[in-house]
Amino acid sequence: MRLSDAKPKKGSKKRPRRIGRGIAAGQGASGGFGMRGQKSRSGRSTRPGFEGGQMPLYRRLPKLKHFTVINRKHYTTINVGKLASLPANSEVTLISLTEAKIVTSNKEPLKILGDGELNVALHVKASAFTTGARTKIEAAGGTCEVI
C-alpha cells in the first residue's frame, strides 16, 4: 500500500453546500436563512458576546460590587507602633523582624502601616509604606527605603 492508494471510504465525502446559487444547488432563494433580519444578511454573523447593542455581560461585570482584584498583591503588614520596641538606629528588614519575633510570617513582602507612635530613629527597608507610616518614621529621625 502506498500513500497515493489512501482514499476516503465510499459515501463518507459529501459535496459542500453552495448557498444562494439557485434552485438546482438545493439552497436557492433565501438560502435556508429565512426571510429577513440580521441573521439572513451576507457577512451575517455578529461577534461573540454581542447582545444587539446592549452593554454585553463581559463589559458589565467589573462595574458591579464585590468583585475581587485578580493578581492582588499580598503583604506581611506591621504597624509603626510595633517598631518602637526596637533599639535606636537599627536596620529594620523583614528578616530582622522575624528574628526579633515581631513578625511570624515572612512569605510575602513587608509593608509598614501608620498606626501607633514612634520615638526611635530607625532605618526601615520594606516593599511598601503608607504615607502616615513614612511621615512618622521620618519625623522620628529615621529613614525609609523601598526595596
GROMACS elastic network, one bead per residue, 0.5 to 0.9 nm:
[ bonds ]
;  ai    aj funct       b0    kb
    1     4     6  0.83051   500
    1     5     6  0.63465   500
    1     6     6  0.79681   500
    2     5     6  0.52504   500
    2     6     6  0.70476   500
    3     6     6  0.54967   500
    3     7     6  0.89328   500
    4     7     6  0.78583   500
    7    10     6  0.86400   500
    8    11     6  0.84156   500
    8    12     6  0.67121   500
    8    13     6  0.72323   500
    9    12     6  0.55853   500
    9    13     6  0.77776   500
   10    13     6  0.73114   500
   11    14     6  0.71721   500
   14    17     6  0.89694   500
   15    18     6  0.88449   500
   17    25     6  0.76648   500
   17    26     6  0.80471   500
   17    27     6  0.74803   500
   18    21     6  0.61541   500
   18    22     6  0.89038   500
   18    25     6  0.61317   500
   18    26     6  0.78705   500
   18    27     6  0.67714   500
   18    28     6  0.86483   500
   18    31     6  0.88756   500
   19    22     6  0.82057   500
   19    25     6  0.74442   500
   19    26     6  0.80041   500
   19    27     6  0.51660   500
   19    28     6  0.66213   500
   19    30     6  0.87969   500
   19    31     6  0.54367   500
   19    32     6  0.80271   500
   20    23     6  0.83219   500
   20    25     6  0.78534   500
   20    26     6  0.86905   500
   20    27     6  0.57320   500
   20    29     6  0.62053   500
   20    30     6  0.68803   500
   20    32     6  0.86734   500
   21    24     6  0.77363   500
   21    25     6  0.59647   500
   21    26     6  0.83419   500
   21    27     6  0.69848   500
   21    28     6  0.56326   500
   21    29     6  0.81120   500
   21    31     6  0.82859   500
   22    25     6  0.57417   500
   22    26     6  0.73423   500
   22    27     6  0.68190   500
   22    29     6  0.64946   500
   22    31     6  0.86649   500
   23    26     6  0.54574   500
   23    27     6  0.64091   500
   23    29     6  0.71013   500
   24    27     6  0.78711   500
   24    28     6  0.74277   500
   25    28     6  0.65105   500
   26    31     6  0.83494   500
   27    30     6  0.75774   500
   27    32     6  0.62596   500
   28    32     6  0.78404   500
   29    32     6  0.81305   500
   30    33     6  0.58194   500
   30    34     6  0.59995   500
   30    35     6  0.63768   500
   30    36     6  0.87109   500
   30    40     6  0.77666   500
   31    34     6  0.75524   500
   31    40     6  0.86109   500
   32    35     6  0.88435   500
   32    40     6  0.86047   500
   33    36     6  0.81864   500
   33    39     6  0.70008   500
   33    40     6  0.50225   500
   33    41     6  0.83953   500
   34    37     6  0.82497   500
   34    39     6  0.83386   500
   34    40     6  0.63396   500
   35    40     6  0.69921   500
   36    39     6  0.77353   500
   36    40     6  0.57752   500
   36    41     6  0.77145   500
   37    40     6  0.55422   500
   37    41     6  0.69681   500
   38    41     6  0.57584   500
   38    42     6  0.89841   500
   38    44     6  0.65706   500
   38    45     6  0.81539   500
   38    46     6  0.87310   500
   39    42     6  0.83753   500
   39    44     6  0.55772   500
   39    45     6  0.66198   500
   39    46     6  0.85033   500
   40    44     6  0.65463   500
   41    45     6  0.84771   500
   42    45     6  0.84458   500
   43    46     6  0.87450   500
   45    48     6  0.88597   500
   46    49     6  0.84043   500
   46    50     6  0.64057   500
   46    51     6  0.89512   500
   46    52     6  0.88022   500
   47    50     6  0.57050   500
   48    51     6  0.88434   500
   49    56     6  0.63361   500
   49    57     6  0.75384   500
   49    58     6  0.75490   500
   50    53     6  0.70451   500
   50    54     6  0.79420   500
   50    55     6  0.84058   500
   50    56     6  0.63015   500
   51    54     6  0.53870   500
   51    55     6  0.70870   500
   51    56     6  0.57617   500
   51    57     6  0.84475   500
   52    55     6  0.85742   500
   52    56     6  0.87093   500
   53    56     6  0.78967   500
   54    57     6  0.89555   500
   55    58     6  0.85079   500
   55    59     6  0.66468   500
   55    60     6  0.65613   500
   56    59     6  0.55184   500
   56    60     6  0.62629   500
   56    61     6  0.89254   500
   57    61     6  0.61499   500
   58    61     6  0.58524   500
   58    62     6  0.80592   500
   59    62     6  0.69779   500
   59    63     6  0.79469   500
   60    63     6  0.58253   500
   60    64     6  0.72550   500
   61    64     6  0.56487   500
   61    65     6  0.87139   500
   61    67     6  0.82822   500
   62    65     6  0.76317   500
   62    66     6  0.89637   500
   62    67     6  0.66031   500
   63    67     6  0.85779   500
   64    67     6  0.71151   500
   67    70     6  0.89275   500
   68    72     6  0.83602   500
   69    72     6  0.56130   500
   73   108     6  0.88168   500
   74   108     6  0.61855   500
   74   109     6  0.74970   500
   75   107     6  0.84914   500
   75   108     6  0.50460   500
   75   109     6  0.51627   500
   75   110     6  0.56717   500
   75   111     6  0.59330   500
   75   127     6  0.85660   500
   75   128     6  0.86586   500
   76    94     6  0.86439   500
   76   103     6  0.80836   500
   76   105     6  0.70619   500
   76   106     6  0.68567   500
   76   107     6  0.75406   500
   76   108     6  0.53825   500
   76   109     6  0.57752   500
   76   111     6  0.60139   500
   76   112     6  0.85794   500
   77   103     6  0.85240   500
   77   109     6  0.84577   500
   77   110     6  0.59419   500
   77   112     6  0.59180   500
   77   113     6  0.67698   500
   78    81     6  0.84667   500
   78    82     6  0.70664   500
   78    83     6  0.83346   500
   78   102     6  0.85962   500
   78   103     6  0.75907   500
   78   110     6  0.77500   500
   78   111     6  0.65694   500
   78   112     6  0.52996   500
   78   113     6  0.58850   500
   78   114     6  0.86511   500
   78   115     6  0.88575   500
   79    82     6  0.57392   500
   79    83     6  0.73299   500
   79   111     6  0.86532   500
   79   112     6  0.58046   500
   79   114     6  0.56749   500
   79   115     6  0.52866   500
   79   116     6  0.67160   500
   79   133     6  0.78419   500
   80    83     6  0.53467   500
   80    84     6  0.70774   500
   80   112     6  0.66170   500
   80   113     6  0.60877   500
   80   114     6  0.54314   500
   80   115     6  0.58241   500
   80   116     6  0.56458   500
   80   117     6  0.65478   500
   80   118     6  0.63820   500
   80   133     6  0.62702   500
   80   136     6  0.77848   500
   80   137     6  0.77284   500
   81    84     6  0.55414   500
   81    85     6  0.81833   500
   81   114     6  0.78690   500
   81   115     6  0.62221   500
   81   117     6  0.50260   500
   81   118     6  0.59210   500
   82    85     6  0.64583   500
   82    86     6  0.83086   500
   82   102     6  0.74826   500
   82   115     6  0.89842   500
   82   116     6  0.76224   500
   82   117     6  0.86707   500
   82   118     6  0.85169   500
   83    86     6  0.56552   500
   83    87     6  0.89907   500
   83    92     6  0.84478   500
   83    97     6  0.89303   500
   83   102     6  0.84422   500
   83   117     6  0.89623   500
   83   118     6  0.71610   500
   83   120     6  0.83397   500
   83   122     6  0.84664   500
   84    87     6  0.80113   500
   84    88     6  0.89032   500
   84   116     6  0.88584   500
   84   117     6  0.73396   500
   84   118     6  0.52527   500
   84   119     6  0.66157   500
   84   120     6  0.61366   500
   85   120     6  0.84251   500
   86    89     6  0.89301   500
   86    90     6  0.73729   500
   86    92     6  0.86713   500
   86   100     6  0.86754   500
   86   120     6  0.78209   500
   86   122     6  0.83170   500
   87    90     6  0.60077   500
   87   120     6  0.74020   500
   87   121     6  0.85936   500
   87   122     6  0.81426   500
   88    91     6  0.89866   500
   88   120     6  0.53935   500
   88   121     6  0.54690   500
   88   122     6  0.60958   500
   89   120     6  0.75757   500
   89   121     6  0.54187   500
   89   123     6  0.64432   500
   89   142     6  0.75402   500
   90   121     6  0.79421   500
   90   122     6  0.55233   500
   90   123     6  0.62000   500
   90   124     6  0.84007   500
   91    96     6  0.77928   500
   91   122     6  0.62660   500
   91   124     6  0.59344   500
   91   125     6  0.74756   500
   92    95     6  0.81613   500
   92    96     6  0.60136   500
   92    97     6  0.67647   500
   92   122     6  0.69188   500
   92   123     6  0.59571   500
   92   125     6  0.59948   500
   92   126     6  0.81713   500
   93    96     6  0.52027   500
   93    97     6  0.62020   500
   93    98     6  0.87140   500
   93   110     6  0.79154   500
   93   123     6  0.87389   500
   93   124     6  0.63701   500
   93   125     6  0.52545   500
   93   126     6  0.63729   500
   94    97     6  0.51726   500
   94    98     6  0.63173   500
   94    99     6  0.87512   500
   94   103     6  0.78362   500
   94   106     6  0.66577   500
   94   109     6  0.76481   500
   94   110     6  0.61091   500
   94   125     6  0.80250   500
   94   126     6  0.73109   500
   95    98     6  0.52319   500
   95    99     6  0.63046   500
   95   100     6  0.86982   500
   95   106     6  0.75054   500
   96    99     6  0.50969   500
   96   100     6  0.61945   500
   96   101     6  0.85691   500
   96   102     6  0.89492   500
   97   100     6  0.50228   500
   97   101     6  0.60966   500
   97   102     6  0.54088   500
   97   103     6  0.56157   500
   97   104     6  0.84324   500
   98   102     6  0.60598   500
   98   103     6  0.50209   500
   98   104     6  0.59950   500
   98   105     6  0.73567   500
   98   106     6  0.71416   500
   99   102     6  0.78035   500
   99   103     6  0.83134   500
  100   103     6  0.77507   500
  101   104     6  0.62960   500
  103   106     6  0.74430   500
  105   108     6  0.77165   500
  106   109     6  0.71918   500
  106   110     6  0.79466   500
  109   126     6  0.73763   500
  109   127     6  0.59429   500
  109   128     6  0.82816   500
  110   125     6  0.85324   500
  110   126     6  0.52307   500
  110   127     6  0.54607   500
  110   128     6  0.67604   500
  110   129     6  0.87888   500
  111   126     6  0.59994   500
  111   127     6  0.58644   500
  111   129     6  0.56647   500
  111   130     6  0.79032   500
  112   124     6  0.89309   500
  112   126     6  0.71122   500
  112   127     6  0.84151   500
  112   128     6  0.64589   500
  112   130     6  0.65002   500
  112   133     6  0.63464   500
  112   134     6  0.82349   500
  113   116     6  0.89641   500
  113   128     6  0.88378   500
  113   129     6  0.64063   500
  113   130     6  0.55467   500
  113   131     6  0.84076   500
  113   132     6  0.72896   500
  113   133     6  0.53860   500
  113   134     6  0.85659   500
  114   117     6  0.83798   500
  114   129     6  0.82544   500
  114   130     6  0.63703   500
  114   131     6  0.74852   500
  114   134     6  0.75725   500
  114   135     6  0.85463   500
  114   136     6  0.73203   500
  115   132     6  0.79223   500
  115   133     6  0.73941   500
  117   136     6  0.74447   500
  118   121     6  0.81668   500
  118   136     6  0.65744   500
  118   137     6  0.68298   500
  118   139     6  0.86758   500
  118   140     6  0.64835   500
  119   136     6  0.86513   500
  119   137     6  0.83779   500
  119   139     6  0.85018   500
  119   140     6  0.53331   500
  119   141     6  0.84569   500
  120   137     6  0.82377   500
  120   140     6  0.59031   500
  120   141     6  0.74664   500
  120   142     6  0.75886   500
  121   137     6  0.71170   500
  121   138     6  0.79358   500
  121   139     6  0.86058   500
  121   140     6  0.53001   500
  121   143     6  0.78170   500
  122   137     6  0.71401   500
  122   138     6  0.87057   500
  122   140     6  0.80379   500
  122   141     6  0.73521   500
  122   143     6  0.64422   500
  122   144     6  0.84330   500
  123   137     6  0.85637   500
  123   142     6  0.54462   500
  123   144     6  0.62784   500
  123   145     6  0.77233   500
  124   137     6  0.82337   500
  124   142     6  0.75251   500
  124   143     6  0.61050   500
  124   144     6  0.50615   500
  124   145     6  0.61695   500
  124   146     6  0.85532   500
  125   128     6  0.88285   500
  125   143     6  0.84506   500
  125   144     6  0.61724   500
  125   146     6  0.59344   500
  125   147     6  0.64158   500
  126   129     6  0.72101   500
  126   144     6  0.77758   500
  126   145     6  0.64863   500
  126   146     6  0.53452   500
  126   147     6  0.57682   500
  127   145     6  0.82196   500
  127   146     6  0.52137   500
  127   147     6  0.51099   500
  128   145     6  0.88540   500
  128   146     6  0.62731   500
  128   147     6  0.80681   500
  129   132     6  0.81299   500
  129   133     6  0.61865   500
  129   134     6  0.60935   500
  129   144     6  0.81373   500
  129   146     6  0.78932   500
  130   133     6  0.52290   500
  130   134     6  0.62457   500
  130   135     6  0.87722   500
  131   134     6  0.51145   500
  131   135     6  0.62526   500
  131   136     6  0.86897   500
  132   135     6  0.53202   500
  132   136     6  0.62663   500
  132   137     6  0.87217   500
  133   136     6  0.52060   500
  133   137     6  0.61694   500
  133   138     6  0.86040   500
  134   137     6  0.53308   500
  134   138     6  0.61935   500
  134   139     6  0.84721   500
  134   143     6  0.83466   500
  134   144     6  0.66259   500
  135   138     6  0.52572   500
  135   139     6  0.58768   500
  135   140     6  0.85758   500
  136   139     6  0.50430   500
  136   140     6  0.62521   500
  136   141     6  0.88508   500
  136   142     6  0.87353   500
  137   140     6  0.52903   500
  137   141     6  0.66843   500
  137   142     6  0.52958   500
  137   143     6  0.66052   500
  137   144     6  0.72110   500
  138   141     6  0.50721   500
  138   143     6  0.57085   500
  138   144     6  0.72998   500
  139   142     6  0.72322   500
